[in-house]
């Protein structure tokens, strides 16, 4: 079977579907999100990539040096999230996103048993969020996306997740869908937000307030 095809349709559970359909759009956005979560996993290895590892590139004759790590390292013994714990949460999310994509791809009227996003998956995210929030300072203002590199990637994940949520709402307006997919994606964007803040705290980078 060829991996490349020129058809404007694809097959979802044996049914031909146009590639510009809302359902395919949701699946594609979930795939995009999963790829950026993979990038976040690669950043959560406990260290920043420095120019000693990757040489600076030149664009238009200008040096694009890699940003150094924060000059304010986190205090020792603060007991905050370990690199492995954040990475494990993200890898858990990656597996869930595969299930979510398959859930969306499988018509809701299919009665055969398939793995779908459930209340337990949503509850697991809520538990992660609650635990992380308990270890972070309360926010009184909006913060700018960024800080450490890891946090910046997690904020990108958050915004793609919000886009996925909007596309799921559009799909739900026309077709039946497992509502737990919508709820899961809604909670997931909140998780990315607190993970970004956790990453900044672990790196000793300060959340920058908007005003």
Buried (B, 14 or more C-beta within 10 A) or exposed (E): EEEEEEEEBBEBEEEEBEEEBBBBBBBBBBEBBBEBBBBBBEBBEEEBBEEEEEEEEEEEEEEEEBEEBBEEEBEEEEEBBEBEBBBEBBBBBBEBBEBBBBBBBBBEEEEEEEEBBBEEBBEBBBEBBEBBBEBBEEEEEEBEBBBBBBBBBBBBBBBBBBBBBEBBBBBBEEBEBBEBBBBBBBBBBBBBBBBBBBBBBBBBBEBEEEE
